[in-house]
Amino acid sequence: MKPDIKNIKLKTRDIKVHTFSVVDSTNNVAKTLAENGCDEGAVVVSERQTAGRGRLGRSFLSQKGGIYLSVVLKPQISAEQTLFITTAAAVAVCRAVESVSGKKCEIKWVNDVYIGGKKVCGILTEGAFNPDGSLKYAVLGVGINLFEPKQKFPENLPLADSIFHKNDRKIFKNRIKNRVIDAFLENFFNFYNNLQQKEFITEYQSRSLLTGKEITYQKDGKKFAAKVVGIDDDARLVVNRDGEQIILSHGEIQITGMEQPAI
Ligand code: BTN
């Protein structure tokens, strides 16, 4: 399908937004743009996705009413530091959503945004690497359940929800959607322009949903119970396990204490 392209002028940069009514995955479209040499900052937005994907190989339900958006990035950072793209984006989503809804957003380490104990947004950053292992480009993908979809969230996703519901007072959907996208991009690029400074980290820590909670996690095939102490300045999860402080990196563990829907 032929995309509708518009330019958004942010305080920090001008960006090209490619809009679609339907794609398989905006991350796939963004990857194709990147492979064809698009400028950094190109954005892909679609009304729905037929094959949206989440972390850990899960699918991501992408019905009409949500925001499905990907950004092509070409940062000079190591593979490990791509985590900061995800964490910066999580804070940017919280700010954007709060600015239109007034509802308090929390971040479930490492890449999910929650409102009132329900997941309303997931973030997936994917990287492409050069033969020498350096980062060629990254694609940041953000899925926000903005409006209640026609088909209810399936029962196997009990923690999935939308930000606005049918019985909310009359809302101007397109205007709200555009405001969320603009506010997200503005906040995200502000953080991204100084990514190494991690200007988002204090807010990321204070929005942490898991802090103070008992969790179980799996590492190297073993299950452990622990209490979350907080998030450190490298966005790793700090837990207390049997009186010992342990630092967990997102790639190496899977939390099983709370359900993790890929909405
Ligand atoms: C997760 O919940 O595990 C992450 C979900 C990320 C979904 C977004 S929607 C836009 C972009 N395109 C995709 O296929 N995935 C991301």
py3Dmol code that shows the C-alpha trace and the ligand (Angstrom):
import py3Dmol

protein = """\
ATOM      1  CA  MET A   1       0.000   0.000   0.000  1.00  0.00           C
ATOM      2  CA  LYS A   2       1.212   3.494  -0.859  1.00  0.00           C
ATOM      3  CA  PRO A   3       2.139   5.372   2.301  1.00  0.00           C
ATOM      4  CA  ASP A   4       0.914   8.817   3.128  1.00  0.00           C
ATOM      5  CA  ILE A   5       4.003  10.814   4.107  1.00  0.00           C
ATOM      6  CA  LYS A   6       3.921  13.877   6.332  1.00  0.00           C
ATOM      7  CA  ASN A   7       6.644  15.925   7.931  1.00  0.00           C
ATOM      8  CA  ILE A   8       6.566  16.750  11.617  1.00  0.00           C
ATOM      9  CA  LYS A   9       8.617  19.655  12.859  1.00  0.00           C
ATOM     10  CA  LEU A  10       9.757  18.948  16.394  1.00  0.00           C
ATOM     11  CA  LYS A  11      11.816  21.344  18.498  1.00  0.00           C
ATOM     12  CA  THR A  12      14.785  19.027  18.093  1.00  0.00           C
ATOM     13  CA  ARG A  13      14.462  17.765  14.506  1.00  0.00           C
ATOM     14  CA  ASP A  14      12.287  17.473  11.401  1.00  0.00           C
ATOM     15  CA  ILE A  15      11.081  13.980  10.774  1.00  0.00           C
ATOM     16  CA  LYS A  16       9.414  12.131   7.960  1.00  0.00           C
ATOM     17  CA  VAL A  17       6.405  10.083   9.041  1.00  0.00           C
ATOM     18  CA  HIS A  18       5.218   7.273   6.748  1.00  0.00           C
ATOM     19  CA  THR A  19       1.600   6.443   7.581  1.00  0.00           C
ATOM     20  CA  PHE A  20      -0.280   3.277   6.588  1.00  0.00           C
ATOM     21  CA  SER A  21      -3.713   1.870   7.286  1.00  0.00           C
ATOM     22  CA  VAL A  22      -2.372  -1.682   7.552  1.00  0.00           C
ATOM     23  CA  VAL A  23       1.061  -3.371   7.488  1.00  0.00           C
ATOM     24  CA  ASP A  24       2.382  -6.689   8.788  1.00  0.00           C
ATOM     25  CA  SER A  25       4.645  -4.971  11.319  1.00  0.00           C
ATOM     26  CA  THR A  26       5.805  -1.355  11.417  1.00  0.00           C
ATOM     27  CA  ASN A  27       9.182  -2.691  12.576  1.00  0.00           C
ATOM     28  CA  ASN A  28       9.439  -4.637   9.297  1.00  0.00           C
ATOM     29  CA  VAL A  29       8.564  -1.568   7.230  1.00  0.00           C
ATOM     30  CA  ALA A  30      11.089   0.519   9.186  1.00  0.00           C
ATOM     31  CA  LYS A  31      13.770  -2.136   8.617  1.00  0.00           C
ATOM     32  CA  THR A  32      13.133  -2.049   4.867  1.00  0.00           C
ATOM     33  CA  LEU A  33      13.430   1.759   4.917  1.00  0.00           C
ATOM     34  CA  ALA A  34      16.699   1.475   6.854  1.00  0.00           C
ATOM     35  CA  GLU A  35      18.089  -1.159   4.474  1.00  0.00           C
ATOM     36  CA  ASN A  36      17.266   1.200   1.610  1.00  0.00           C
ATOM     37  CA  GLY A  37      19.278   3.968   3.258  1.00  0.00           C
ATOM     38  CA  CYS A  38      16.589   6.226   4.756  1.00  0.00           C
ATOM     39  CA  ASP A  39      17.621   9.058   7.059  1.00  0.00           C
ATOM     40  CA  GLU A  40      17.821   8.494  10.771  1.00  0.00           C
ATOM     41  CA  GLY A  41      14.581   9.445  12.481  1.00  0.00           C
ATOM     42  CA  ALA A  42      12.227   8.123   9.796  1.00  0.00           C
ATOM     43  CA  VAL A  43       8.959   7.111  11.469  1.00  0.00           C
ATOM     44  CA  VAL A  44       6.422   4.491  10.378  1.00  0.00           C
ATOM     45  CA  VAL A  45       2.878   4.575  11.802  1.00  0.00           C
ATOM     46  CA  SER A  46       0.068   2.170  10.996  1.00  0.00           C
ATOM     47  CA  GLU A  47      -3.587   1.985  12.072  1.00  0.00           C
ATOM     48  CA  ARG A  48      -3.237  -1.772  12.578  1.00  0.00           C
ATOM     49  CA  GLN A  49      -0.789  -4.622  12.084  1.00  0.00           C
ATOM     50  CA  THR A  50      -1.433  -8.155  10.879  1.00  0.00           C
ATOM     51  CA  ALA A  51       1.768  -9.610  12.362  1.00  0.00           C
ATOM     52  CA  GLY A  52       2.766  -7.283  15.202  1.00  0.00           C
ATOM     53  CA  ARG A  53       5.425  -8.820  17.373  1.00  0.00           C
ATOM     54  CA  GLY A  54       6.603  -8.408  20.937  1.00  0.00           C
ATOM     55  CA  ARG A  55       9.613  -9.530  22.919  1.00  0.00           C
ATOM     56  CA  LEU A  56      10.566 -13.156  23.349  1.00  0.00           C
ATOM     57  CA  GLY A  57       8.975 -14.145  20.046  1.00  0.00           C
ATOM     58  CA  ARG A  58       5.453 -13.297  21.201  1.00  0.00           C
ATOM     59  CA  SER A  59       2.852 -11.797  18.915  1.00  0.00           C
ATOM     60  CA  PHE A  60       1.435  -8.364  19.661  1.00  0.00           C
ATOM     61  CA  LEU A  61      -2.289  -7.899  19.132  1.00  0.00           C
ATOM     62  CA  SER A  62      -2.611  -4.796  16.955  1.00  0.00           C
ATOM     63  CA  GLN A  63      -6.246  -3.908  16.345  1.00  0.00           C
ATOM     64  CA  LYS A  64      -7.577  -0.571  15.122  1.00  0.00           C
ATOM     65  CA  GLY A  65      -7.660   1.983  17.926  1.00  0.00           C
ATOM     66  CA  GLY A  66      -4.016   1.586  18.915  1.00  0.00           C
ATOM     67  CA  ILE A  67      -0.849   3.384  17.891  1.00  0.00           C
ATOM     68  CA  TYR A  68       1.705   1.172  16.160  1.00  0.00           C
ATOM     69  CA  LEU A  69       4.832   3.125  15.488  1.00  0.00           C
ATOM     70  CA  SER A  70       8.479   2.436  14.625  1.00  0.00           C
ATOM     71  CA  VAL A  71      11.472   4.751  14.413  1.00  0.00           C
ATOM     72  CA  VAL A  72      14.700   4.144  12.452  1.00  0.00           C
ATOM     73  CA  LEU A  73      17.737   5.059  14.557  1.00  0.00           C
ATOM     74  CA  LYS A  74      21.448   5.049  13.750  1.00  0.00           C
ATOM     75  CA  PRO A  75      23.157   5.695  17.075  1.00  0.00           C
ATOM     76  CA  GLN A  76      26.876   5.353  17.726  1.00  0.00           C
ATOM     77  CA  ILE A  77      26.440   3.003  20.655  1.00  0.00           C
ATOM     78  CA  SER A  78      27.256  -0.563  21.644  1.00  0.00           C
ATOM     79  CA  ALA A  79      24.762  -3.399  21.377  1.00  0.00           C
ATOM     80  CA  GLU A  80      24.232  -3.350  25.182  1.00  0.00           C
ATOM     81  CA  GLN A  81      23.441   0.353  25.143  1.00  0.00           C
ATOM     82  CA  THR A  82      20.485  -0.199  22.800  1.00  0.00           C
ATOM     83  CA  LEU A  83      18.634  -0.983  26.041  1.00  0.00           C
ATOM     84  CA  PHE A  84      18.673   2.767  26.730  1.00  0.00           C
ATOM     85  CA  ILE A  85      16.636   3.344  23.567  1.00  0.00           C
ATOM     86  CA  THR A  86      13.900   1.164  25.054  1.00  0.00           C
ATOM     87  CA  THR A  87      14.079   2.732  28.506  1.00  0.00           C
ATOM     88  CA  ALA A  88      14.103   6.295  27.124  1.00  0.00           C
ATOM     89  CA  ALA A  89      11.095   5.392  24.959  1.00  0.00           C
ATOM     90  CA  ALA A  90       9.213   3.995  27.976  1.00  0.00           C
ATOM     91  CA  VAL A  91       9.538   7.296  29.827  1.00  0.00           C
ATOM     92  CA  ALA A  92       8.568   9.227  26.671  1.00  0.00           C
ATOM     93  CA  VAL A  93       5.420   7.066  26.302  1.00  0.00           C
ATOM     94  CA  CYS A  94       4.474   7.698  29.956  1.00  0.00           C
ATOM     95  CA  ARG A  95       4.795  11.463  29.533  1.00  0.00           C
ATOM     96  CA  ALA A  96       2.850  11.478  26.261  1.00  0.00           C
ATOM     97  CA  VAL A  97       0.019   9.303  27.586  1.00  0.00           C
ATOM     98  CA  GLU A  98      -0.263  11.212  30.855  1.00  0.00           C
ATOM     99  CA  SER A  99      -0.420  14.524  28.985  1.00  0.00           C
ATOM    100  CA  VAL A 100      -3.588  13.486  27.126  1.00  0.00           C
ATOM    101  CA  SER A 101      -5.268  11.192  29.659  1.00  0.00           C
ATOM    102  CA  GLY A 102      -4.179  12.463  33.064  1.00  0.00           C
ATOM    103  CA  LYS A 103      -3.768   8.787  34.049  1.00  0.00           C
ATOM    104  CA  LYS A 104      -0.639   7.797  35.948  1.00  0.00           C
ATOM    105  CA  CYS A 105       1.695   5.534  33.980  1.00  0.00           C
ATOM    106  CA  GLU A 106       4.120   3.079  35.506  1.00  0.00           C
ATOM    107  CA  ILE A 107       6.879   1.082  33.841  1.00  0.00           C
ATOM    108  CA  LYS A 108       7.173  -2.634  34.288  1.00  0.00           C
ATOM    109  CA  TRP A 109      10.845  -3.373  33.760  1.00  0.00           C
ATOM    110  CA  VAL A 110      11.984  -3.444  31.177  1.00  0.00           C
ATOM    111  CA  ASN A 111       9.692  -2.404  28.346  1.00  0.00           C
ATOM    112  CA  ASP A 112       6.035  -2.313  29.349  1.00  0.00           C
ATOM    113  CA  VAL A 113       3.874   0.645  30.360  1.00  0.00           C
ATOM    114  CA  TYR A 114       1.025   0.016  32.799  1.00  0.00           C
ATOM    115  CA  ILE A 115      -1.961   2.038  34.001  1.00  0.00           C
ATOM    116  CA  GLY A 116      -3.825   0.855  37.102  1.00  0.00           C
ATOM    117  CA  GLY A 117      -2.120  -2.544  37.023  1.00  0.00           C
ATOM    118  CA  LYS A 118      -2.912  -3.214  33.343  1.00  0.00           C
ATOM    119  CA  LYS A 119      -0.539  -3.231  30.389  1.00  0.00           C
ATOM    120  CA  VAL A 120      -1.323  -0.478  27.883  1.00  0.00           C
ATOM    121  CA  CYS A 121       1.918  -0.357  25.900  1.00  0.00           C
ATOM    122  CA  GLY A 122       4.794  -2.584  24.857  1.00  0.00           C
ATOM    123  CA  ILE A 123       8.126  -1.581  23.352  1.00  0.00           C
ATOM    124  CA  LEU A 124      10.418  -3.666  21.160  1.00  0.00           C
ATOM    125  CA  THR A 125      13.817  -2.419  19.980  1.00  0.00           C
ATOM    126  CA  GLU A 126      15.488  -4.523  17.306  1.00  0.00           C
ATOM    127  CA  GLY A 127      19.024  -4.043  16.030  1.00  0.00           C
ATOM    128  CA  ALA A 128      20.861  -4.892  12.803  1.00  0.00           C
ATOM    129  CA  PHE A 129      24.595  -5.405  13.077  1.00  0.00           C
ATOM    130  CA  ASN A 130      27.610  -5.014  10.767  1.00  0.00           C
ATOM    131  CA  PRO A 131      29.942  -8.007  10.214  1.00  0.00           C
ATOM    132  CA  ASP A 132      32.344  -6.523  12.815  1.00  0.00           C
ATOM    133  CA  GLY A 133      29.560  -6.594  15.441  1.00  0.00           C
ATOM    134  CA  SER A 134      28.930  -2.834  15.473  1.00  0.00           C
ATOM    135  CA  LEU A 135      25.372  -1.549  15.310  1.00  0.00           C
ATOM    136  CA  LYS A 136      24.218  -0.779  11.755  1.00  0.00           C
ATOM    137  CA  TYR A 137      20.854   0.608  12.805  1.00  0.00           C
ATOM    138  CA  ALA A 138      18.159   0.038  15.383  1.00  0.00           C
ATOM    139  CA  VAL A 139      14.398   0.037  14.989  1.00  0.00           C
ATOM    140  CA  LEU A 140      12.398   1.201  17.972  1.00  0.00           C
ATOM    141  CA  GLY A 141       8.850  -0.190  17.923  1.00  0.00           C
ATOM    142  CA  VAL A 142       6.101   1.100  20.191  1.00  0.00           C
ATOM    143  CA  GLY A 143       2.578  -0.291  20.483  1.00  0.00           C
ATOM    144  CA  ILE A 144       0.082   1.733  22.526  1.00  0.00           C
ATOM    145  CA  ASN A 145      -3.477   0.532  23.206  1.00  0.00           C
ATOM    146  CA  LEU A 146      -5.021   3.956  23.039  1.00  0.00           C
ATOM    147  CA  PHE A 147      -8.731   3.282  22.439  1.00  0.00           C
ATOM    148  CA  GLU A 148     -10.792   0.238  23.351  1.00  0.00           C
ATOM    149  CA  PRO A 149     -10.785  -2.070  20.313  1.00  0.00           C
ATOM    150  CA  LYS A 150     -14.021  -3.408  18.733  1.00  0.00           C
ATOM    151  CA  GLN A 151     -13.014  -6.951  19.669  1.00  0.00           C
ATOM    152  CA  LYS A 152     -12.297  -7.294  23.371  1.00  0.00           C
ATOM    153  CA  PHE A 153      -8.814  -8.345  24.461  1.00  0.00           C
ATOM    154  CA  PRO A 154      -8.744 -12.141  24.544  1.00  0.00           C
ATOM    155  CA  GLU A 155      -9.121 -13.918  27.888  1.00  0.00           C
ATOM    156  CA  ASN A 156      -5.548 -15.189  27.769  1.00  0.00           C
ATOM    157  CA  LEU A 157      -4.419 -11.557  28.100  1.00  0.00           C
ATOM    158  CA  PRO A 158      -6.079 -10.632  31.419  1.00  0.00           C
ATOM    159  CA  LEU A 159      -3.626  -7.822  32.097  1.00  0.00           C
ATOM    160  CA  ALA A 160      -4.095  -6.054  28.751  1.00  0.00           C
ATOM    161  CA  ASP A 161      -6.167  -2.874  28.621  1.00  0.00           C
ATOM    162  CA  SER A 162      -6.621   0.303  26.629  1.00  0.00           C
ATOM    163  CA  ILE A 163      -6.057   3.827  27.911  1.00  0.00           C
ATOM    164  CA  PHE A 164      -9.486   5.154  26.897  1.00  0.00           C
ATOM    165  CA  HIS A 165     -12.723   3.156  27.158  1.00  0.00           C
ATOM    166  CA  LYS A 166     -16.052   3.303  25.342  1.00  0.00           C
ATOM    167  CA  ASN A 167     -17.796   4.964  28.271  1.00  0.00           C
ATOM    168  CA  ASP A 168     -15.191   7.716  28.622  1.00  0.00           C
ATOM    169  CA  ARG A 169     -16.599  11.143  27.820  1.00  0.00           C
ATOM    170  CA  LYS A 170     -16.672  12.012  24.121  1.00  0.00           C
ATOM    171  CA  ILE A 171     -13.166  12.177  22.842  1.00  0.00           C
ATOM    172  CA  PHE A 172     -11.733  13.375  19.602  1.00  0.00           C
ATOM    173  CA  LYS A 173      -9.847  10.290  18.623  1.00  0.00           C
ATOM    174  CA  ASN A 174      -7.706  11.591  15.789  1.00  0.00           C
ATOM    175  CA  ARG A 175      -6.687  14.674  17.693  1.00  0.00           C
ATOM    176  CA  ILE A 176      -5.709  12.618  20.751  1.00  0.00           C
ATOM    177  CA  LYS A 177      -3.824  10.094  18.653  1.00  0.00           C
ATOM    178  CA  ASN A 178      -1.809  12.830  16.933  1.00  0.00           C
ATOM    179  CA  ARG A 179      -1.090  14.519  20.259  1.00  0.00           C
ATOM    180  CA  VAL A 180       0.221  11.266  21.740  1.00  0.00           C
ATOM    181  CA  ILE A 181       2.431  10.630  18.703  1.00  0.00           C
ATOM    182  CA  ASP A 182       3.823  14.188  18.676  1.00  0.00           C
ATOM    183  CA  ALA A 183       4.431  14.244  22.448  1.00  0.00           C
ATOM    184  CA  PHE A 184       6.070  10.828  22.335  1.00  0.00           C
ATOM    185  CA  LEU A 185       8.424  11.812  19.495  1.00  0.00           C
ATOM    186  CA  GLU A 186       9.289  15.157  21.098  1.00  0.00           C
ATOM    187  CA  ASN A 187      10.139  13.559  24.446  1.00  0.00           C
ATOM    188  CA  PHE A 188      11.890  10.588  22.911  1.00  0.00           C
ATOM    189  CA  PHE A 189      14.161  12.602  20.605  1.00  0.00           C
ATOM    190  CA  ASN A 190      15.041  14.958  23.463  1.00  0.00           C
ATOM    191  CA  PHE A 191      16.347  11.968  25.413  1.00  0.00           C
ATOM    192  CA  TYR A 192      17.853  10.318  22.334  1.00  0.00           C
ATOM    193  CA  ASN A 193      19.890  13.380  21.352  1.00  0.00           C
ATOM    194  CA  ASN A 194      21.923  12.878  24.566  1.00  0.00           C
ATOM    195  CA  LEU A 195      21.337   9.171  25.028  1.00  0.00           C
ATOM    196  CA  GLN A 196      24.629   8.590  26.847  1.00  0.00           C
ATOM    197  CA  GLN A 197      23.633  11.171  29.481  1.00  0.00           C
ATOM    198  CA  LYS A 198      20.645   8.986  30.439  1.00  0.00           C
ATOM    199  CA  GLU A 199      18.504  11.998  31.326  1.00  0.00           C
ATOM    200  CA  PHE A 200      15.497   9.671  31.546  1.00  0.00           C
ATOM    201  CA  ILE A 201      16.914   7.261  34.128  1.00  0.00           C
ATOM    202  CA  THR A 202      15.720   8.923  37.359  1.00  0.00           C
ATOM    203  CA  GLU A 203      12.181   9.097  36.010  1.00  0.00           C
ATOM    204  CA  TYR A 204      12.438   5.527  34.725  1.00  0.00           C
ATOM    205  CA  GLN A 205      13.437   4.423  38.237  1.00  0.00           C
ATOM    206  CA  SER A 206      10.689   6.358  39.977  1.00  0.00           C
ATOM    207  CA  ARG A 207       8.025   4.957  37.643  1.00  0.00           C
ATOM    208  CA  SER A 208       9.078   1.358  38.313  1.00  0.00           C
ATOM    209  CA  LEU A 209       6.072  -0.877  38.947  1.00  0.00           C
ATOM    210  CA  LEU A 210       8.130  -3.803  40.252  1.00  0.00           C
ATOM    211  CA  THR A 211      10.015  -1.920  42.969  1.00  0.00           C
ATOM    212  CA  GLY A 212       9.127  -3.330  46.396  1.00  0.00           C
ATOM    213  CA  LYS A 213       7.312  -6.329  44.872  1.00  0.00           C
ATOM    214  CA  GLU A 214       8.025 -10.028  45.390  1.00  0.00           C
ATOM    215  CA  ILE A 215       8.816 -11.694  42.075  1.00  0.00           C
ATOM    216  CA  THR A 216      10.037 -14.988  40.800  1.00  0.00           C
ATOM    217  CA  TYR A 217      12.485 -15.105  37.930  1.00  0.00           C
ATOM    218  CA  GLN A 218      14.218 -17.688  35.821  1.00  0.00           C
ATOM    219  CA  LYS A 219      17.905 -17.668  35.106  1.00  0.00           C
ATOM    220  CA  ASP A 220      19.944 -20.436  33.468  1.00  0.00           C
ATOM    221  CA  GLY A 221      16.908 -22.701  33.668  1.00  0.00           C
ATOM    222  CA  LYS A 222      16.504 -22.254  37.456  1.00  0.00           C
ATOM    223  CA  LYS A 223      13.661 -20.476  39.271  1.00  0.00           C
ATOM    224  CA  PHE A 224      14.306 -17.988  42.093  1.00  0.00           C
ATOM    225  CA  ALA A 225      12.134 -15.888  44.414  1.00  0.00           C
ATOM    226  CA  ALA A 226      13.308 -12.374  45.253  1.00  0.00           C
ATOM    227  CA  LYS A 227      12.139  -8.915  46.295  1.00  0.00           C
ATOM    228  CA  VAL A 228      12.768  -6.034  43.895  1.00  0.00           C
ATOM    229  CA  VAL A 229      14.908  -3.309  45.459  1.00  0.00           C
ATOM    230  CA  GLY A 230      14.865  -1.002  42.433  1.00  0.00           C
ATOM    231  CA  ILE A 231      16.493  -0.206  39.103  1.00  0.00           C
ATOM    232  CA  ASP A 232      20.134   0.860  38.896  1.00  0.00           C
ATOM    233  CA  ASP A 233      21.591   3.621  36.706  1.00  0.00           C
ATOM    234  CA  ASP A 234      22.214   1.128  33.898  1.00  0.00           C
ATOM    235  CA  ALA A 235      18.510   0.179  33.907  1.00  0.00           C
ATOM    236  CA  ARG A 236      19.207  -3.234  35.438  1.00  0.00           C
ATOM    237  CA  LEU A 237      16.877  -4.769  38.014  1.00  0.00           C
ATOM    238  CA  VAL A 238      18.252  -4.902  41.555  1.00  0.00           C
ATOM    239  CA  VAL A 239      16.737  -7.656  43.704  1.00  0.00           C
ATOM    240  CA  ASN A 240      17.239  -9.052  47.161  1.00  0.00           C
ATOM    241  CA  ARG A 241      17.439 -12.830  47.195  1.00  0.00           C
ATOM    242  CA  ASP A 242      17.852 -14.468  50.589  1.00  0.00           C
ATOM    243  CA  GLY A 243      19.535 -11.351  51.967  1.00  0.00           C
ATOM    244  CA  GLU A 244      21.902 -11.015  49.029  1.00  0.00           C
ATOM    245  CA  GLN A 245      21.697  -8.096  46.579  1.00  0.00           C
ATOM    246  CA  ILE A 246      21.707  -9.306  42.964  1.00  0.00           C
ATOM    247  CA  ILE A 247      21.703  -7.332  39.725  1.00  0.00           C
ATOM    248  CA  LEU A 248      19.750  -8.750  36.796  1.00  0.00           C
ATOM    249  CA  SER A 249      20.126  -7.764  33.150  1.00  0.00           C
ATOM    250  CA  HIS A 250      17.043  -7.941  30.968  1.00  0.00           C
ATOM    251  CA  GLY A 251      18.532 -10.307  28.394  1.00  0.00           C
ATOM    252  CA  GLU A 252      19.390 -13.009  30.883  1.00  0.00           C
ATOM    253  CA  ILE A 253      16.245 -13.404  32.947  1.00  0.00           C
ATOM    254  CA  GLN A 254      12.549 -13.954  32.581  1.00  0.00           C
ATOM    255  CA  ILE A 255      10.204 -12.738  35.303  1.00  0.00           C
ATOM    256  CA  THR A 256       7.459 -15.209  36.036  1.00  0.00           C
ATOM    257  CA  GLY A 257       6.032 -13.640  39.197  1.00  0.00           C
ATOM    258  CA  MET A 258       3.639 -11.397  37.269  1.00  0.00           C
ATOM    259  CA  GLU A 259       1.984 -12.314  34.019  1.00  0.00           C
ATOM    260  CA  GLN A 260       3.559 -10.684  31.007  1.00  0.00           C
ATOM    261  CA  PRO A 261       1.045 -10.330  28.228  1.00  0.00           C
ATOM    262  CA  ALA A 262       2.223  -9.386  24.758  1.00  0.00           C
ATOM    263  CA  ILE A 263      -0.928  -7.425  24.054  1.00  0.00           C
TER     264      ILE A 263
END
"""
ligand_1 = """\
16
BTN
C 6.089 -6.381 23.876
O 5.030 -6.159 24.469
O 6.768 -7.405 24.101
C 6.592 -5.403 22.848
C 5.541 -5.057 21.846
C 5.999 -4.099 20.768
C 4.925 -3.847 19.752
C 5.289 -2.785 18.756
S 3.901 -2.269 17.799
C 4.931 -1.416 16.707
C 6.123 -2.300 16.477
N 5.850 -3.279 15.450
C 5.866 -4.534 15.916
O 5.671 -5.561 15.242
N 6.144 -4.526 17.207
C 6.333 -3.176 17.724
"""
view = py3Dmol.view(width=600, height=400)
view.addModel(protein, "pdb")
view.setStyle({"model": 0}, {"cartoon": {"style": "trace"}})
view.addModel(ligand_1, "xyz")
view.setStyle({"model": 1}, {"stick": {}})
view.zoomTo()
view.show()
